[in-house]
């Protein structure tokens, strides 16, 4: 664990942490929209996988939108964190990787729901899916956070519960509900820093 004395983040840090989640999704959605429009122009509105036709926009969403969101949000968080934590370039990498595993969380969640006789497209199934999405993201970020604060393991269940809660909003309000994980993790980070003996210095990255 790093043990460096410096100032801790203030209210502006935590406010930006939450606002950046919505901004990152807006950036990712615009890029995803442009990519799918380009795909539709070049290859058409459908994509065939294992002999099954899918609407291209729907099929590509977890493989394109969420990695882009991870890159955007990971970079914006990195901009905030680098002012206080050393060597936070790894946070960008971890967030991008963790969010890129969204497709795996969705697929695994559907499999778990089906195994228990739950409709894979029902609300309980979607909540399970996004809890796993949050779990993958939390684990990836935990590998970076654990060297900076004690009790960093809390980061994983907080991500799981908050992402599962965000899923309850449904597709129409999901972009705004992404603030739930951001609010939850900002509070968690505040408590971890408050309880930790670690103080932070400005990164040279």
Secondary structure, 3 states (H helix, E strand, C coil): CCCECCCCCCHHHHHHHHHHHHHHHHHHHHHHHHHHHHHHHHHCCEEEECCEEEEHHHHHHHHHHHHHHHHHHHHHHHHHHCCCCCCCHHHHHHHHHHHHCHHHHHHHHHHHHHHCCCCCCCHHHHHHHHHHHHHHHHHHHHHHHCCCCCCCCHHHHHHHHHHHHHHCCHHHHHHHHHHHHHHHHHHHHHHHHHHCCCECCCCCC
